[in-house]
Amino acid sequence: RETIRLYPSLNINNRNFKRTRHFKYLGSILSERNEIEIEIGTRIQSGNKCLYGLAKLLGSRSLSRKLKLQLYITLIRPVITYGAEAWPLRKSDERKLLVLERKILRKIFGPVKDMLSGEWRIRKNDELETLFHKPSILETIKNKRLLWAGHAWRSQNPLIRMVLEENPNGKRPLERPRRRWEDGVRDDVKALGGGEDWRLQASNRENWRQGCMSG
């Protein structure tokens, strides 16, 4: 694994800043090794707290399913997907997010009576997909990421362009390369039928936005 040199603190202009492995900045968790799984874990934890806080409403028979879904889309999902435009998602991260969404949907739709045994059971994944007529949380995140990628690439901000274009020098650690944010963008574009050069396609704002919305 990559060796991290340990410094107890940093001194700038006679001010000491204590060293920490991760900290919160603008609502997101940043770590010394740029580990996105810490941030995603925090988002999932926050989503579970929202679910717990709204549990009575989501399980109430007095509210329609349409209203309950609206509560999820407008109150819970934004908490989970905050800052998701910058997430380089791995398959394991995607599974965790889908598990959380299914947990919420099972709370909303409730159990179902089995036609064969006559007993009540939780709904299966395919049954939830049939009832939930909206893009999944994963599809929503990928759409947000593509829209942000297009905006960032067309931006006149030199700092943003530098981050996208620069190829930092240095040696990679002797381990499997971590998934990059741009890898996710490139895969999403391919899934929508686009080509290899996503930057060229993103240069046309209207076509890019239309392609993102069609997905």
N, C-alpha and C positions, 0 to 999 in steps of 0.2 A: 504493500500500500504506500501511497505517497507520504513521505515524512514531513511533518509540520514542525517548524522550529517554534519553540515555546518562548514567548516573551511575556513577562508578567504585566507589563503596562507600556504605554506609548506616551512620550512626552513631546508636546508641541507648544511652543511659546510659554514654557513654564507651567503648562497645564497637563496633569496626568490623566490618561484615559485607560481604565482597567481593561485588560484583555478578556474577551469572552468568546466562546465557540459559536454562539449565535445570538442574534438580537432582532428586535422588531423595528422596522423602518417603514413608515407610511402604511401601516396595517399589515405588512408582510414580514415573514421570518427570513432573515438572511443568515447564512452560515459560512464559516471560514473555508469550507470545501465546496461551497455552492451546491449543497445537497437539497434538491427540491422536495424530497420526500418528507423533510421536516415541516416545510410549509404546507404541503398537502395534508399531512397528518393533523396539523393545527386546524386547517379548514374543515376537515371531516369532523373533528372534535367540536368545532363551533356549530356545524350543521346538526350534530346530535343534540347539542344543548337547545337549539331552536326547536327541534322535533319534540324534545321533552317539554319545552315551554308551551307548545301548541298542541300537545297530545290530547287534551280534553276536547278541543275544537275539532281536531282531525278525526277523532273517534266518535264525535257526537252524531246522533241520528237526526238531530234537528237541522243540520246543515246539509246542503246538497253536495254531491261529489264535485260538481262544477266549481262551487265556492271553495271547497277544500283544496282542489287542485290549484285554484287561483292563489290561495294562501301559500302553497308550496312554491309556485313559480315566482311570486312577488316578494315573499319574506324569507324563505329558507334557502332557495337556490342561489340568490345573489350573495348570501353569506358564504356559501360553499365555493362559489366560482370567483370570488373577489381576486383580481390579479391573475386570473387563469390565462390571459393572453400571453403571458411570459413563461408558461409552464412547459418544460420538455418532458412530456408524459411518457412513462414506461408502461408496459403491459400490466405490471403489478399495480401501478397507480390507477390505471383505467378500471381494473377489476374492483378496487376498493371504492372508487366513486360510484360505480354501478351498483355495488352491494348496498351502499348507503341509500341511493335513490330507490332501489327496490324495497328497502326497509320502510321508507317513507310512504311509498305507494301502497304497500300492504296495510299500513295503518289507515290510509285513506279509503281503500276499497274494501277492507275488512276480509274476513274468511268467506269461504264458499262451501256449500253443502255438496259432498261427493255423491254423484249419481248412482254409484255402485254400492258403496258401503252405507250411505245415508248419514255419514258422520261429517262434522265440520272440519275443514282443513285450511291451511294457508294457501294462497294462490301461487301457482307456478309462474316462472319467469315469462313464458310465452303468453299466459293469461293476462299478466300485467301489461305486456306490450300491446295486446289487443284492446285493452280498456284505456290505455294512456295514448291519446291521439296527438301527442306533441313530440318534438324532437327530444331525445334522451339528453341527460346531463352531459354525456360525452360528446354528442353531436353539437350541443350548444357551446361547449368549450372549444372545440375545433373550429367552429364558425367564428367565435370571438378571436381566436388566434390568427385566422386567415385575414380577417378584417384589419386587425392591428398590424399584421405583417405588411399588408398593402399600404396602410397609412404611414408606417415607419419608413418603407422604401421610397415613397414619394415625398417624404418630408424634406424640407430644406434645412433642417437642423443639422449642422455639421457633426455634432456629437453622436446623434443617432446613426447617421450614415457611417461614421467611423466604426461604431460597434458592429454594424452589419458587414462592413467590407474588410476590416482589418483581420489579419491572420497572425495572432501573437506567436512570437518565437519561444522556443523552449522544448524540453523533452516531456513526453507523456509518461505517467507512472506505468510500471509494469503490471497492468491489469486491463481488463476489458474496458475499452473506451466507453465513457458514459454517453447517453443519448443527448444530443444537442437540440436546442430549440428549433433550429433551422431544419433538422432532420424531420421533425414533426410537421413543419410547414410543407416541406417537399412531399412527404407521404400523403398529406391531406389533399394537395393539389393533384397528385396522381390519382387518388381515389375519385376525384371529381372529373377525371378524364383530361386533365391538363398535362403539359409536357414537363421536361426536366428543369427548364429555366423559369422558375416561378417569378423571379425578379422582372424579367421581360414582360410577363403577363400582368404583373402588378402595376406596371407603369401606366396602364390604361385604367383609370379609376372606375369608369362605368362598367366596363367589361369584367373587371375583377370583382366588383361588388355584386354584379348580376350572377357571376359564377359562384360566389360564396353563398348567396341567398338560395340558389337552385339546389345546393347541397343540403 
